[in-house]
Amino acid sequence: MPSIFDQDLPRNEANFTPLSPLSFIARAAEIYPQQLAVVHGGLRRTWAQLYARCRQLAASLAAHGVGRGDTVAVMLPNTPPMVEAHFGIPMSGAVLNALNTRLDPETIAFMLDHGEARVVIVDPEFAPVMKKALALRKSGREMLVIDVADELFGGPGERIGALSYDEFVAAGDPEFAWRLPEDEWDAIALNYTSGTTGNPKGVVYHHRGAAVNAISNILEWDMPKHPVYLWTLPMFHANGWCFLWTLAARAGVNVCLRRVEAQAITDAIKAHGVTHYCGAPIVHGMLVNAPDEMKQGLPKGVKAMVAGAAPPASMIEGMERLGFDITHVYGLTEVYGPATVCPKHDEWNALDIGERARLNARQGVRYHLQEDARVLDPQTLQPVPLDGETMGEIMFRGNVTMKGYLKNAKATQEAFEGGWFHTGDLAVQYPDGYIKIKDRSKDIIISGGENISSIEVEDALYRHPAVLAAAVVAKPDPKWGETPCAFIELKAGASVTAEEIVAHCKKHLAGFKVPRAVVFGELPKTSTGKIQKFELRKQAGSAKAIDV
């Protein structure tokens, strides 16, 4: 029954506006028109200039018939056109589909067909892959292909499209009267998960979630006005964890980085006064393990955000030596990138490095504007005891959660069963409410009926000074069913034997958890630096066992 507060108090244009990160760039251009927005090689653009280009991009898309509900795909590195795509494409009413630049032509072809892309914008570096993908498409749908030119690529590259990007943008009206979405539930982006079996799933973001998580990023980092942000994280990965929109809200500086290399990172930090950057552990490891002469002159107090795996003690200690402040976050594509954070408490500063690393390695608590994140029993959906021991599944609910999976009602229903988003990540929750991942449900190793957390074994491996990266998967065993198999990437110049690794693990793990096979070599990784365990599982069956 309506209450008195529902009578003659309608929602209208004066008291309600759909939430969208597009509002952020309009404000940045209005309030800070001359503030630097984009740095790329010798290129500099202000927020007023960036906003004008985004409006031009939107105008040209609209002139080509692109509008609400259409998909515009991009295959771009961390360059200015990618920044513009995150605003200009949704300004036209369309949905941005940022493609993973390391995928094969077959997978790209699937995504273009499944997402029903009407336009694709391509960097010259990826033109050969895109050319093959376009030929492999099955839909036969007409598609406009636009070529990007970039001086930092090192050459003109192959032209596969009908138009050049700069010509396309220049044809648009810099005063284009774009509009906010009619409904904040409208889609703003489509991101495909990196499926390990079958076709990847298309994760659909809405304007509300994009805006809300962009603001949450500010709150988690206490981000001031005009931060200088270095793009080591791929912008295609969960839309750069929403930081493209975050930077617009703070009128910050997007320092573009075409290739993620230690020298390029350190040079950019020194040259531009970088204050913030994000990345997987491997990115931070690049800096920690870079030659001392490369690290000389790095400013203190740079804020770094790490996700993808718990930061080992060696990384935290190395970052502290650099004078960097590292924040651990956790999330998935389905929750707009990071959706939990491990806030540090002042009293932790008095603890030794080992204890600080243990506390900082936890996935933490929900983001400010995410309604809930907790560990639940996957069968009953009841919270597990906050004892740091009882295992359950991490689940989310709230505004920082996807609309669902594109054209996949069954997967969407399963993901949201019981009113929670099911991550598939197994974890415990401590008395202080902080969450700690123990494993992916598929990564638990069951040896002789005992559950072994691959993350626990990996933590032990990271304590060895020669280990740069480590991953543990199940190896079939005729007696035990499964045993741990360790894949190890060594630091440059380091040398260690499998027997020495096993001896090291015995000091830190129960006997049944010690790896029974050790394989050395470079680990396969995704474009975001995550180790591809599914590739290692293929190898584990043939890995040679050793006596433990």
C-alpha positions in Angstrom: 0.0 0.0 0.0 1.4 3.4 -0.9 2.6 5.6 1.9 2.3 9.3 2.3 5.9 9.5 0.9 4.7 8.0 -2.4 1.9 10.6 -2.9 2.6 13.4 -5.4 6.3 12.8 -5.2 7.1 11.5 -8.7 10.5 10.9 -10.2 11.3 13.5 -12.8 14.1 15.2 -14.7 14.7 17.6 -11.9 15.3 15.0 -9.2 16.6 11.9 -10.9 19.3 11.3 -13.5 20.6 7.9 -14.6 24.0 7.2 -13.1 26.7 6.9 -15.8 30.5 7.5 -16.0 29.8 9.7 -19.1 28.8 12.4 -16.6 32.4 12.3 -15.3 34.1 13.4 -18.5 31.6 16.2 -19.1 32.4 17.6 -15.7 36.1 17.2 -16.1 36.1 19.1 -19.3 33.8 21.8 -17.9 35.7 22.3 -14.6 39.3 21.5 -15.7 39.4 22.1 -19.4 43.2 22.8 -19.5 44.1 20.0 -17.1 46.2 17.3 -18.8 44.2 14.2 -19.6 46.3 12.0 -21.9 50.0 11.4 -22.4 51.3 9.1 -25.2 54.8 9.6 -26.4 55.0 13.2 -27.5 51.2 13.6 -27.6 49.4 15.7 -24.9 45.7 16.2 -24.7 43.7 18.2 -22.1 40.3 17.2 -20.8 38.6 19.7 -23.1 40.4 18.2 -26.1 39.7 14.6 -25.0 36.0 15.4 -24.5 35.7 17.0 -27.9 37.3 14.0 -29.6 35.0 11.6 -27.7 32.0 13.6 -28.9 33.4 13.6 -32.5 33.7 9.8 -32.3 30.1 9.5 -31.0 28.9 11.8 -33.8 30.6 9.8 -36.5 29.3 6.5 -35.2 25.8 8.0 -35.1 26.2 9.3 -38.7 26.9 5.7 -39.7 23.7 4.5 -38.1 25.2 3.2 -34.8 22.9 3.7 -31.8 21.4 2.2 -28.7 21.9 -1.5 -28.4 24.5 -1.7 -31.2 28.0 -3.2 -30.4 31.3 -1.5 -31.4 34.3 -3.7 -30.9 37.9 -2.4 -30.5 41.2 -4.2 -30.6 43.6 -1.7 -29.2 46.6 -1.5 -26.9 46.8 1.1 -24.1 46.7 4.1 -26.5 44.6 7.3 -26.8 42.0 5.8 -29.1 41.3 3.2 -26.4 40.7 6.0 -23.9 38.4 7.7 -26.3 36.5 4.5 -27.0 35.4 4.2 -23.4 33.5 7.5 -23.7 32.8 8.1 -27.3 31.2 4.7 -28.0 28.7 4.8 -25.1 28.0 8.5 -25.9 26.5 7.2 -29.2 24.3 4.9 -27.2 26.3 1.9 -28.3 28.0 -0.8 -26.2 31.8 -1.0 -26.1 33.4 -4.5 -26.6 37.1 -4.2 -25.8 38.7 -7.3 -27.2 41.6 -9.1 -25.6 44.6 -8.4 -27.8 46.3 -11.7 -27.3 43.5 -13.9 -28.5 43.6 -16.1 -31.6 41.6 -15.3 -34.8 39.0 -18.1 -34.1 38.1 -16.7 -30.7 38.0 -13.1 -32.0 35.7 -14.2 -34.8 33.4 -15.9 -32.3 33.2 -12.7 -30.2 32.5 -10.5 -33.2 29.6 -12.8 -34.2 28.3 -13.4 -30.7 28.4 -9.8 -29.8 26.9 -8.7 -33.2 29.5 -6.0 -33.6 28.6 -3.5 -36.3 32.0 -1.6 -36.2 35.5 -2.7 -35.2 38.4 -0.3 -34.6 41.8 -2.0 -35.0 45.4 -1.0 -34.1 48.0 -1.9 -36.8 49.7 -4.3 -34.4 46.6 -6.5 -34.4 45.5 -6.1 -38.0 46.9 -9.5 -39.2 44.9 -11.3 -36.4 41.8 -9.2 -37.1 42.0 -9.8 -40.8 41.9 -13.6 -40.2 39.1 -13.2 -37.7 37.0 -11.3 -40.1 37.4 -14.0 -42.7 36.4 -16.6 -40.1 33.1 -14.9 -39.1 30.0 -17.0 -39.8 27.3 -14.4 -39.5 27.9 -12.6 -42.8 26.8 -9.4 -41.1 28.1 -6.2 -42.6 30.8 -4.6 -40.5 32.6 -1.3 -40.7 36.4 -1.7 -40.1 38.4 1.3 -39.0 42.2 1.4 -39.0 44.1 3.2 -36.2 47.6 4.7 -36.9 50.1 5.1 -34.1 53.6 6.5 -34.4 54.8 4.4 -31.5 53.9 1.2 -33.3 57.0 1.7 -35.4 55.4 1.6 -38.9 52.2 2.1 -40.8 51.0 -1.5 -40.6 48.6 -3.2 -42.9 45.3 -1.4 -43.7 42.4 -3.7 -43.5 39.6 -1.2 -43.1 37.6 1.2 -45.2 38.4 4.3 -43.0 41.2 5.6 -40.9 40.4 6.4 -37.3 41.7 10.0 -37.3 39.6 10.7 -40.5 36.6 9.1 -38.9 36.9 11.1 -35.7 37.7 14.4 -37.6 34.4 14.0 -39.5 32.4 14.2 -36.3 30.9 17.2 -34.6 33.0 18.2 -31.4 29.7 19.8 -30.1 27.7 16.6 -30.7 24.7 16.6 -28.4 25.1 13.2 -26.9 22.6 12.0 -24.2 22.8 10.0 -21.1 21.2 6.5 -21.2 17.5 6.5 -20.8 18.0 3.9 -18.1 21.1 3.4 -16.0 20.5 -0.3 -16.4 21.3 0.1 -20.1 24.5 -1.8 -21.2 27.7 0.2 -21.5 30.2 -2.5 -22.1 30.6 -6.2 -23.1 33.6 -8.1 -21.8 34.4 -11.7 -22.7 35.7 -14.0 -20.0 38.9 -16.0 -20.9 37.1 -19.3 -21.1 39.3 -22.4 -20.8 36.8 -24.8 -22.2 34.2 -24.1 -24.8 33.3 -20.6 -25.9 34.0 -17.6 -23.6 31.0 -15.9 -22.0 30.0 -12.4 -22.7 29.7 -10.3 -19.5 27.4 -7.3 -19.8 28.0 -4.2 -17.7 25.5 -1.5 -17.1 26.0 2.3 -16.8 25.1 2.3 -13.1 27.7 -0.4 -12.2 30.4 1.3 -14.2 29.8 4.6 -12.4 29.5 3.1 -9.0 32.7 1.0 -9.3 34.6 4.0 -10.7 33.7 5.9 -7.6 34.5 3.0 -5.3 38.0 3.0 -6.9 38.5 6.5 -5.6 37.3 5.6 -2.2 39.5 2.5 -1.8 42.6 4.5 -2.7 41.6 7.9 -1.2 42.5 9.2 -4.7 43.1 12.9 -4.8 42.3 15.3 -7.7 44.5 15.0 -10.7 46.3 11.7 -10.1 48.8 10.6 -12.6 47.9 7.0 -13.6 50.2 4.7 -15.6 48.4 2.2 -17.8 50.3 -1.0 -17.1 46.9 -2.8 -16.7 45.4 -3.6 -20.1 42.5 -1.3 -20.7 40.5 -4.2 -22.3 40.6 -6.1 -19.0 37.3 -5.4 -17.3 37.5 -2.0 -18.9 40.8 -1.3 -17.0 39.0 -2.2 -13.7 36.9 0.9 -14.4 39.9 3.2 -13.9 39.3 4.9 -17.2 36.1 6.2 -15.8 37.7 6.8 -12.3 40.3 9.1 -13.8 37.6 11.1 -15.5 35.9 11.6 -12.2 39.1 12.9 -10.7 40.3 14.7 -13.8 43.5 12.7 -13.7 46.2 12.0 -16.3 46.1 8.8 -18.4 49.8 7.9 -19.1 49.4 5.5 -21.9 51.9 2.6 -22.2 51.9 0.6 -25.4 54.1 -2.2 -24.1 54.5 -3.3 -20.5 58.3 -3.6 -19.9 60.3 -2.8 -16.9 62.3 -0.1 -18.6 59.3 1.6 -20.0 57.5 1.5 -16.7 60.4 3.0 -14.7 61.0 5.7 -17.4 57.3 6.7 -17.4 57.1 6.9 -13.6 60.1 9.2 -13.4 59.2 11.3 -16.4 55.6 12.0 -15.6 55.5 11.8 -11.9 53.2 8.8 -11.8 51.2 8.5 -8.6 49.1 5.3 -9.2 49.2 2.2 -11.3 47.6 -1.3 -11.3 48.6 -4.8 -12.4 48.9 -8.5 -11.8 51.7 -9.7 -9.5 54.0 -10.2 -12.5 54.0 -6.5 -13.3 55.0 -5.5 -9.8 57.6 -8.3 -9.9 59.1 -6.7 -12.9 59.9 -3.6 -10.9 61.0 -5.4 -7.8 63.4 -7.6 -9.8 64.6 -4.9 -12.2 68.3 -3.9 -12.1 69.1 -1.4 -9.4 70.3 1.2 -11.9 66.9 1.1 -13.6 65.2 1.7 -10.3 67.4 4.7 -9.3 65.4 7.9 -9.1 62.0 6.3 -8.7 59.8 8.6 -6.5 58.6 7.4 -3.2 54.9 7.0 -2.3 53.7 5.6 -5.6 50.4 3.7 -5.0 50.2 0.3 -6.6 47.2 -2.0 -6.8 47.7 -5.7 -7.2 45.2 -8.4 -8.0 45.2 -11.8 -9.7 47.0 -13.6 -6.9 47.9 -13.0 -3.3 51.2 -10.9 -3.2 54.0 -13.0 -1.7 56.1 -11.7 1.2 59.0 -11.1 -1.2 56.9 -8.8 -3.3 55.6 -6.8 -0.4 59.1 -6.5 1.0 60.4 -5.5 -2.4 57.7 -2.9 -2.9 58.5 -1.4 0.5 62.2 -1.1 -0.4 61.1 0.9 -3.5 59.0 3.1 -1.2 55.8 2.0 -3.0 52.5 1.5 -1.2 50.7 -1.6 -2.4 47.0 -2.4 -2.0 45.6 -5.9 -2.6 42.2 -6.2 -4.3 40.2 -9.1 -5.6 37.5 -9.5 -8.2 36.4 -11.0 -11.5 35.2 -9.7 -14.8 31.7 -10.3 -13.6 32.1 -7.7 -10.8 33.7 -5.0 -12.9 37.2 -6.0 -11.9 38.1 -5.4 -8.2 35.2 -5.6 -5.8 36.9 -6.4 -2.5 40.0 -4.7 -1.0 42.4 -5.5 1.8 42.5 -2.2 3.8 45.6 -1.9 6.0 45.4 -0.9 9.6 47.9 1.3 11.3 48.8 -1.3 13.9 50.0 -3.6 11.1 53.0 -1.3 10.6 54.5 -2.6 13.9 54.4 -6.2 12.7 57.2 -8.1 11.0 57.2 -8.5 7.2 56.0 -12.1 7.4 52.9 -11.2 9.4 52.2 -8.1 7.3 52.4 -10.2 4.2 50.0 -12.7 5.7 47.5 -10.0 6.5 47.9 -8.2 3.2 47.6 -11.4 1.2 43.9 -11.7 2.1 41.3 -10.6 -0.4 39.8 -8.4 2.3 36.3 -6.9 2.5 33.7 -5.5 0.1 34.3 -2.4 -1.9 32.6 0.7 -0.5 29.7 0.6 -3.0 29.3 -3.1 -3.4 26.4 -4.2 -1.2 27.9 -7.5 0.1 30.8 -9.9 -0.3 31.1 -12.9 1.9 31.9 -16.6 2.2 28.9 -18.8 2.0 28.2 -22.5 2.1 27.5 -23.2 -1.6 24.7 -25.7 -0.7 22.8 -23.8 1.9 23.9 -20.2 1.1 24.5 -19.7 4.8 27.6 -17.8 6.0 30.5 -20.0 7.1 31.8 -19.4 10.6 34.3 -16.5 10.8 37.1 -18.8 12.1 39.6 -18.5 9.2 39.3 -22.3 8.7 35.8 -23.2 7.4 35.8 -23.2 3.7 33.0 -21.9 1.5 32.5 -20.0 -1.7 33.0 -16.2 -2.2 29.7 -14.6 -3.3 28.8 -11.1 -4.2 25.6 -9.1 -4.4 25.0 -5.4 -5.2 25.5 -2.7 -7.8 29.0 -3.7 -8.7 27.8 -6.9 -10.4 27.2 -7.6 -14.1 23.7 -7.6 -15.7 24.5 -11.2 -16.8 25.9 -13.3 -19.6 24.9 -12.3 -23.1 22.6 -14.7 -24.8 23.2 -17.3 -22.1 20.1 -17.4 -19.8 21.2 -20.7 -18.3 24.6 -19.5 -17.2 23.2 -16.3 -15.9 20.6 -18.1 -13.8 23.2 -20.4 -12.4 25.6 -17.5 -11.6 22.9 -15.7 -9.7 21.3 -18.7 -7.9 19.8 -17.8 -4.6 20.3 -14.0 -5.1 24.1 -14.1 -5.0 26.8 -14.1 -7.7 28.7 -17.3 -7.3 32.4 -16.8 -8.0 33.6 -20.4 -7.9 36.4 -19.2 -5.6 36.8 -21.2 -2.4 37.8 -19.2 0.7 37.6 -18.7 4.5 36.6 -15.7 6.4 38.4 -14.4 9.5 36.9 -13.0 12.7 37.6 -9.5 11.4 35.5 -10.2 8.3 38.4 -10.4 5.9 38.2 -13.0 3.2 41.1 -15.2 2.2 41.0 -17.3 -1.0 42.1 -20.9 -0.6 41.5 -22.0 -4.2 39.4 -22.1 -7.2 36.9 -25.0 -6.8 38.5 -26.6 -9.9 42.1 -26.0 -8.5 41.7 -28.0 -5.2 43.9 -31.0 -5.3 42.4 -34.1 -3.7 45.2 -36.5 -2.7 44.3 -39.6 -0.8 41.0 -38.1 0.2 42.8 -35.0 1.6 42.1 -31.5 0.1 45.3 -29.6 -0.8 45.1 -25.9 -1.5 47.3 -25.1 -4.5 47.5 -21.5 -3.2 49.0 -22.7 0.0 51.7 -24.7 -1.8 52.4 -21.8 -4.1 52.8 -19.5 -1.1 55.5 -21.9 0.2 57.2 -21.9 -3.2 57.3 -18.1 -3.3 59.3 -18.1 -0.1 62.3 -19.6 -2.0 64.6 -16.7 -3.1 65.1 -18.2 -6.6 61.4 -18.3 -7.5 60.0 -15.6 -9.7 56.6 -17.2 -10.4 55.0 -20.5 -9.3 51.8 -22.4 -10.1 50.7 -25.7 -8.7 48.2 -28.1 -10.3 47.0 -31.7 -9.8 49.1 -34.5 -11.3 47.3 -37.8 -11.7 48.7 -40.5 -9.4 47.8 -44.2 -9.4 48.1 -44.5 -5.7 46.9 -41.1 -4.3 44.5 -40.1 -7.1 46.2 -36.7 -7.4 49.4 -35.1 -6.1 50.7 -31.6 -6.4 52.8 -30.7 -9.4 54.8 -27.4 -9.2 55.7 -25.3 -12.3 58.3 -22.8 -11.5 59.8 -19.8 -13.3 63.1 -18.7 -11.9 64.5 -15.3 -11.4 67.1 -14.2 -13.9 70.5 -15.8 -13.1 69.0 -18.0 -10.4 69.7 -21.8 -10.2 68.0 -24.4 -8.1 67.3 -28.1 -8.5 63.9 -29.9 -8.1 65.3 -31.7 -5.0 66.2 -28.4 -3.4 62.6 -27.1 -4.1 61.2 -30.2 -2.5 63.5 -29.8 0.5 62.4 -26.2 0.9 58.7 -27.1 0.8 59.1 -29.8 3.4 60.1 -27.0 5.8 56.8 -25.2 5.3 54.2 -27.8 4.4 52.8 -31.1 5.6 54.3 -34.1 3.8 51.3 -34.9 1.7 51.2 -31.3 0.4 54.8 -31.3 -0.9 55.0 -31.3 -4.7 55.9 -34.7 -6.2 56.8 -33.2 -9.5 58.7 -30.0 -10.2 58.9 -28.4 -13.7 61.1 -25.4 -14.5 60.5 -22.9 -17.3 58.5 -19.8 -18.3 54.9 -20.0 -17.2 52.1 -19.4 -19.7 50.2 -16.3 -18.9 47.2 -14.3 -20.0 47.6 -10.8 -21.4 46.8 -9.5 -17.9 49.6 -11.6 -16.3 47.5 -14.4 -14.8 49.1 -17.8 -15.0 47.1 -20.1 -17.3 46.7 -23.2 -15.1 44.6 -25.0 -17.7 47.7 -25.1 -20.0 49.8 -26.5 -17.1 47.2 -29.1 -16.3 47.7 -30.4 -19.9 51.4 -30.8 -19.1 51.1 -32.2 -15.6 50.1 -35.7 -16.6 53.5 -36.2 -18.3 55.6 -34.4 -15.7 58.2 -36.6 -14.1 57.6 -37.5 -10.5 60.4 -37.3 -8.0 60.9 -39.0 -4.6 59.7 -36.8 -1.8 
